[in-house]
Amino acid sequence: MFVSSIDLVILGIVLEKPQSAYDIQKDIEYHNFSRWTKISIPSVYKKVLQLKEKGYLTSDDGRYRCTECAAYL
């Protein structure tokens, strides 16, 4: 499976602590990840949903958790 740099950023952020998509986006802005990879606010939300559909993230209460991050990071 191909894992993009945006996927890795998102998985790394939620590996640290469960976060909502909004909090993930704010964390990306805070750390200026857009300097190193093409990442935009709409792409964050889209990628979070894609990662959830693929089974890499779970969410019970609006905060996403990494299910198998260690295998990809």
Secondary structure, 3 states (H helix, E strand, C coil): CCCCHHHHHHHHHHHHCCECHHHHHHHHHHCCHHHCCCCCHHHHHHHHHHHHHCCCEEECCCCEEECCHHHCC
